[in-house]
């Protein structure tokens, strides 16, 4: 139903714009004819005529541009929706049981026994069939879910610029796809791992992530969780900061020392627009989920609290 409404809204906007322009064109044509009938053919009249003719031609090109742009947007949206449906149909996200490979990141000793952290670490980790994802796209490196939203997608990794305008199957699409920063190591996550997505007014990332700014999401602390699965690791991350920003400070991935990390943590916690009970320390690992426009971006940052690392198996 949500997709149908968005599709109808896109069509309505296009139709309304075209109708407005056509009415404007009729206005100029009518007034030009009216002037020609009422006034003798002087140089002034011909100037009015050429001026109106220019505006009519300009509006005609505008109509053509809107039609072509609207058609491309609708085509890309339908292509993205088709890819999402394909993923939902073919890729099963399973909950897995904790075992000897599972460990929790111990909190500070001062943490209250009533803190939500203790409920978060009891949650099940996720697992997907990476072989099936690789059949769709060999660039697939994992799968991500944001609790309390419909944000649940495969993650790809390649050149950052490529997946800004290509979808999951590598076909060209202005909506892009969810992608991990090209410098990240999906098998051994660093201090701060960045995952991007296009900020598009109908885009899959921004439209789903905006749910975190709604009261119904913010008011339920059971939602403050991100689950991430890669080829070797399944992890749970506790959200500690959500905000919108125009700067790029949240994209920092390398740190000189603990003091540098402390500055990053202070900025992250200071910027948050939602009051979280969680804290962060210098030996934590962070996950940053962000839109990638040149303007204001939505940023969701979380710390690692639980991990199952298969790369440590049989060591």
C-alpha positions as a Python dict, from the first residue, in 0.01 Angstrom:
ca = {
    (1, 'X'): (0, 0, 0),
    (2, 'X'): (284, 240, 87),
    (3, 'X'): (448, 177, -251),
    (4, 'X'): (119, 237, -438),
    (5, 'X'): (70, 568, -257),
    (6, 'X'): (424, 682, -339),
    (7, 'X'): (380, 579, -701),
    (8, 'X'): (53, 771, -724),
    (9, 'X'): (212, 1076, -558),
    (10, 'X'): (497, 1074, -811),
    (11, 'X'): (250, 1056, -1099),
    (12, 'X'): (29, 1327, -946),
    (13, 'X'): (323, 1567, -909),
    (14, 'X'): (424, 1511, -1272),
    (15, 'X'): (69, 1554, -1404),
    (16, 'X'): (9, 1869, -1197),
    (17, 'X'): (330, 2027, -1324),
    (18, 'X'): (245, 1950, -1686),
    (19, 'X'): (-109, 2088, -1646),
    (20, 'X'): (26, 2409, -1494),
    (21, 'X'): (270, 2459, -1779),
    (22, 'X'): (11, 2389, -2047),
    (23, 'X'): (-226, 2641, -1890),
    (24, 'X'): (58, 2893, -1885),
    (25, 'X'): (129, 2826, -2251),
    (26, 'X'): (-237, 2884, -2339),
    (27, 'X'): (-229, 3209, -2144),
    (28, 'X'): (65, 3341, -2344),
    (29, 'X'): (-84, 3228, -2675),
    (30, 'X'): (-422, 3381, -2597),
    (31, 'X'): (-275, 3712, -2485),
    (32, 'X'): (-47, 3728, -2788),
    (33, 'X'): (-343, 3682, -3025),
    (34, 'X'): (-546, 3936, -2826),
    (35, 'X'): (-270, 4194, -2853),
    (36, 'X'): (-235, 4129, -3225),
    (37, 'X'): (-606, 4187, -3279),
    (38, 'X'): (-624, 4504, -3073),
    (39, 'X'): (-304, 4675, -3180),
    (40, 'X'): (-169, 4760, -3522),
    (41, 'X'): (135, 4573, -3646),
    (42, 'X'): (402, 4803, -3510),
    (43, 'X'): (753, 4715, -3402),
    (44, 'X'): (632, 4709, -3042),
    (45, 'X'): (374, 4444, -3127),
    (46, 'X'): (633, 4226, -3294),
    (47, 'X'): (857, 4255, -2986),
    (48, 'X'): (573, 4131, -2769),
    (49, 'X'): (515, 3847, -3011),
    (50, 'X'): (878, 3732, -3011),
    (51, 'X'): (898, 3761, -2635),
    (52, 'X'): (594, 3541, -2594),
    (53, 'X'): (721, 3299, -2855),
    (54, 'X'): (1045, 3262, -2659),
    (55, 'X'): (851, 3192, -2341),
    (56, 'X'): (633, 2937, -2520),
    (57, 'X'): (939, 2755, -2655),
    (58, 'X'): (1102, 2766, -2311),
    (59, 'X'): (791, 2623, -2150),
    (60, 'X'): (776, 2355, -2416),
    (61, 'X'): (1129, 2243, -2335),
    (62, 'X'): (1038, 2252, -1965),
    (63, 'X'): (742, 2021, -2030),
    (64, 'X'): (967, 1781, -2222),
    (65, 'X'): (1228, 1788, -1944),
    (66, 'X'): (966, 1718, -1676),
    (67, 'X'): (822, 1429, -1874),
    (68, 'X'): (1163, 1271, -1929),
    (69, 'X'): (1272, 1331, -1568),
    (70, 'X'): (945, 1205, -1426),
    (71, 'X'): (961, 896, -1645),
    (72, 'X'): (1316, 819, -1526),
    (73, 'X'): (1226, 871, -1159),
    (74, 'X'): (925, 644, -1190),
    (75, 'X'): (1128, 383, -1381),
    (76, 'X'): (1407, 390, -1119),
    (77, 'X'): (1158, 370, -835),
    (78, 'X'): (984, 71, -987),
    (79, 'X'): (1322, -91, -1052),
    (80, 'X'): (1424, -41, -690),
    (81, 'X'): (1093, -176, -563),
    (82, 'X'): (1130, -481, -788),
    (83, 'X'): (1479, -543, -648),
    (84, 'X'): (1355, -510, -290),
    (85, 'X'): (1075, -759, -360),
    (86, 'X'): (1329, -998, -512),
    (87, 'X'): (1544, -978, -199),
    (88, 'X'): (1248, -1033, 35),
    (89, 'X'): (1139, -1335, -170),
    (90, 'X'): (1479, -1502, -213),
    (91, 'X'): (1677, -1405, 98),
    (92, 'X'): (1569, -1538, 437),
    (93, 'X'): (1692, -1359, 749),
    (94, 'X'): (1729, -1616, 1026),
    (95, 'X'): (1775, -1570, 1399),
    (96, 'X'): (2059, -1782, 1535),
    (97, 'X'): (2115, -1921, 1882),
    (98, 'X'): (2412, -1809, 2091),
    (99, 'X'): (2698, -2059, 2112),
    (100, 'X'): (3063, -2077, 2215),
    (101, 'X'): (3156, -1831, 1939),
    (102, 'X'): (2919, -1566, 2076),
    (103, 'X'): (3039, -1303, 2319),
    (104, 'X'): (2904, -980, 2463),
    (105, 'X'): (3100, -661, 2505),
    (106, 'X'): (3111, -605, 2879),
    (107, 'X'): (2980, -266, 2989),
    (108, 'X'): (3122, -35, 3251),
    (109, 'X'): (3092, -177, 3602),
    (110, 'X'): (2876, 121, 3704),
    (111, 'X'): (2600, 31, 3458),
    (112, 'X'): (2265, -17, 3631),
    (113, 'X'): (2119, -368, 3629),
    (114, 'X'): (1798, -208, 3499),
    (115, 'X'): (1968, -60, 3190),
    (116, 'X'): (1825, -164, 2853),
    (117, 'X'): (2168, -302, 2759),
    (118, 'X'): (2093, -623, 2948),
    (119, 'X'): (1786, -681, 2732),
    (120, 'X'): (1970, -596, 2412),
    (121, 'X'): (2244, -856, 2463),
    (122, 'X'): (1975, -1125, 2502),
    (123, 'X'): (1848, -1058, 2151),
    (124, 'X'): (1921, -1313, 1881),
    (125, 'X'): (2183, -1250, 1617),
    (126, 'X'): (2092, -1280, 1248),
    (127, 'X'): (2223, -1491, 962),
    (128, 'X'): (2163, -1489, 585),
    (129, 'X'): (2280, -1712, 303),
    (130, 'X'): (2574, -1517, 160),
    (131, 'X'): (2597, -1754, -136),
    (132, 'X'): (2248, -1647, -247),
    (133, 'X'): (2340, -1281, -206),
    (134, 'X'): (2657, -1334, -411),
    (135, 'X'): (2445, -1477, -693),
    (136, 'X'): (2259, -1145, -708),
    (137, 'X'): (2580, -943, -686),
    (138, 'X'): (2934, -1056, -607),
    (139, 'X'): (2987, -719, -432),
    (140, 'X'): (2746, -819, -152),
    (141, 'X'): (2930, -819, 182),
    (142, 'X'): (2648, -846, 435),
    (143, 'X'): (2299, -767, 553),
    (144, 'X'): (2169, -498, 789),
    (145, 'X'): (1849, -443, 989),
    (146, 'X'): (1731, -148, 1197),
    (147, 'X'): (1481, -253, 1460),
    (148, 'X'): (1141, -83, 1462),
    (149, 'X'): (1166, 15, 1093),
    (150, 'X'): (1136, -154, 753),
    (151, 'X'): (1507, -91, 695),
    (152, 'X'): (1632, -444, 615),
    (153, 'X'): (1868, -475, 316),
    (154, 'X'): (2175, -644, 172),
    (155, 'X'): (2492, -435, 181),
    (156, 'X'): (2734, -405, -109),
    (157, 'X'): (3089, -276, -125),
    (158, 'X'): (3274, -139, -427),
    (159, 'X'): (3378, 207, -533),
    (160, 'X'): (3172, 450, -325),
    (161, 'X'): (3076, 655, -629),
    (162, 'X'): (2939, 351, -815),
    (163, 'X'): (2657, 259, -578),
    (164, 'X'): (2538, 617, -552),
    (165, 'X'): (2365, 562, -887),
    (166, 'X'): (2352, 183, -929),
    (167, 'X'): (2117, -62, -762),
    (168, 'X'): (2181, -404, -608),
    (169, 'X'): (2222, -587, -941),
    (170, 'X'): (2463, -318, -1066),
    (171, 'X'): (2211, -171, -1310),
    (172, 'X'): (2207, 210, -1336),
    (173, 'X'): (1950, 362, -1101),
    (174, 'X'): (1935, 711, -945),
    (175, 'X'): (1818, 563, -613),
    (176, 'X'): (2144, 373, -567),
    (177, 'X'): (2181, 110, -295),
    (178, 'X'): (2308, 54, 59),
    (179, 'X'): (2687, 31, 54),
    (180, 'X'): (2975, -4, 298),
    (181, 'X'): (3261, 243, 272),
    (182, 'X'): (3520, 118, 24),
    (183, 'X'): (3798, 152, 283),
    (184, 'X'): (3625, -70, 541),
    (185, 'X'): (3713, -434, 606),
    (186, 'X'): (3389, -630, 637),
    (187, 'X'): (3571, -930, 789),
    (188, 'X'): (3738, -727, 1064),
    (189, 'X'): (3544, -411, 1140),
    (190, 'X'): (3750, -113, 1251),
    (191, 'X'): (3688, 156, 1511),
    (192, 'X'): (3420, 322, 1298),
    (193, 'X'): (3253, 147, 1003),
    (194, 'X'): (3051, 366, 765),
    (195, 'X'): (2746, 244, 575),
    (196, 'X'): (2593, 484, 320),
    (197, 'X'): (2277, 523, 121),
    (198, 'X'): (2134, 784, -115),
    (199, 'X'): (1931, 1069, 30),
    (200, 'X'): (1649, 1068, -223),
    (201, 'X'): (1298, 1200, -157),
    (202, 'X'): (1160, 864, -265),
    (203, 'X'): (1475, 665, -185),
    (204, 'X'): (1485, 341, 7),
    (205, 'X'): (1739, 452, 263),
    (206, 'X'): (1614, 795, 362),
    (207, 'X'): (1245, 705, 358),
    (208, 'X'): (1297, 406, 589),
    (209, 'X'): (1550, 571, 818),
    (210, 'X'): (1329, 873, 877),
    (211, 'X'): (1120, 648, 1101),
    (212, 'X'): (1380, 703, 1375),
    (213, 'X'): (1270, 1067, 1396),
    (214, 'X'): (908, 971, 1462),
    (215, 'X'): (775, 969, 1818),
    (216, 'X'): (652, 611, 1798),
    (217, 'X'): (1009, 493, 1727),
    (218, 'X'): (1182, 727, 1972),
    (219, 'X'): (945, 644, 2257),
    (220, 'X'): (1024, 271, 2249),
    (221, 'X'): (1378, 195, 2365),
    (222, 'X'): (1342, -161, 2237),
    (223, 'X'): (1403, -9, 1893),
    (224, 'X'): (1752, 120, 1966),
    (225, 'X'): (1924, -171, 1793),
    (226, 'X'): (2102, -242, 1463),
    (227, 'X'): (2179, -597, 1353),
    (228, 'X'): (2458, -656, 1102),
    (229, 'X'): (2567, -978, 934),
    (230, 'X'): (2881, -1030, 724),
    (231, 'X'): (3058, -1337, 588),
    (232, 'X'): (3245, -1399, 914),
    (233, 'X'): (3056, -1202, 1180),
    (234, 'X'): (2708, -1150, 1316),
    (235, 'X'): (2675, -846, 1541),
    (236, 'X'): (2434, -635, 1746),
    (237, 'X'): (2487, -262, 1790),
    (238, 'X'): (2326, -33, 2048),
    (239, 'X'): (2226, 306, 1907),
    (240, 'X'): (2374, 595, 2105),
    (241, 'X'): (2321, 892, 1873),
    (242, 'X'): (2077, 1010, 1604),
    (243, 'X'): (2100, 1352, 1442),
    (244, 'X'): (2093, 1554, 1121),
    (245, 'X'): (2403, 1744, 1016),
    (246, 'X'): (2563, 1930, 726),
    (247, 'X'): (2923, 1856, 825),
    (248, 'X'): (3123, 1538, 764),
    (249, 'X'): (3282, 1485, 1106),
    (250, 'X'): (3088, 1162, 1158),
    (251, 'X'): (3274, 1005, 863),
    (252, 'X'): (3605, 987, 1052),
    (253, 'X'): (3741, 631, 1046),
    (254, 'X'): (4104, 667, 1156),
    (255, 'X'): (4213, 795, 1496),
    (256, 'X'): (4558, 891, 1620),
    (257, 'X'): (4507, 790, 1983),
    (258, 'X'): (4249, 750, 2261),
    (259, 'X'): (4228, 1127, 2298),
    (260, 'X'): (4122, 1154, 1935),
    (261, 'X'): (3855, 886, 1990),
    (262, 'X'): (3729, 1068, 2300),
    (263, 'X'): (3679, 1384, 2096),
    (264, 'X'): (3484, 1186, 1839),
    (265, 'X'): (3266, 1025, 2108),
    (266, 'X'): (3199, 1362, 2276),
    (267, 'X'): (3087, 1512, 1946),
    (268, 'X'): (2870, 1210, 1865),
    (269, 'X'): (2689, 1217, 2199),
    (270, 'X'): (2657, 1595, 2198),
    (271, 'X'): (2496, 1602, 1854),
    (272, 'X'): (2222, 1351, 1924),
    (273, 'X'): (1864, 1475, 1887),
    (274, 'X'): (1729, 1179, 2087),
    (275, 'X'): (1818, 1128, 2451),
    (276, 'X'): (1971, 782, 2482),
    (277, 'X'): (2077, 621, 2808),
    (278, 'X'): (2370, 450, 2641),
    (279, 'X'): (2726, 575, 2672),
    (280, 'X'): (3046, 501, 2480),
    (281, 'X'): (3412, 447, 2564),
    (282, 'X'): (3738, 459, 2371),
    (283, 'X'): (3773, 83, 2324),
    (284, 'X'): (3425, 52, 2169),
    (285, 'X'): (3368, -16, 1800),
    (286, 'X'): (3116, 203, 1621),
    (287, 'X'): (2880, 167, 1327),
    (288, 'X'): (2771, 482, 1142),
    (289, 'X'): (2468, 464, 915),
    (290, 'X'): (2430, 780, 709),
    (291, 'X'): (2278, 933, 399),
    (292, 'X'): (2529, 1074, 152),
    (293, 'X'): (2397, 1400, 5),
    (294, 'X'): (2593, 1724, -21),
    (295, 'X'): (2341, 1893, 208),
    (296, 'X'): (2191, 1787, 541),
    (297, 'X'): (2234, 1418, 622),
    (298, 'X'): (2068, 1186, 869),
    (299, 'X'): (2320, 1004, 1091),
    (300, 'X'): (2259, 701, 1314),
    (301, 'X'): (2552, 585, 1526),
    (302, 'X'): (2576, 274, 1740),
    (303, 'X'): (2832, 82, 1949),
    (304, 'X'): (2906, -289, 1929),
    (305, 'X'): (2759, -488, 2221),
    (306, 'X'): (2740, -846, 2093),
    (307, 'X'): (2931, -1049, 1835),
    (308, 'X'): (2959, -1398, 1695),
    (309, 'X'): (3289, -1420, 1509),
    (310, 'X'): (3331, -1728, 1290),
    (311, 'X'): (3677, -1615, 1185),
    (312, 'X'): (3795, -1720, 1533),
    (313, 'X'): (3659, -2073, 1489),
    (314, 'X'): (3912, -2354, 1530),
    (315, 'X'): (4188, -2114, 1633),
}
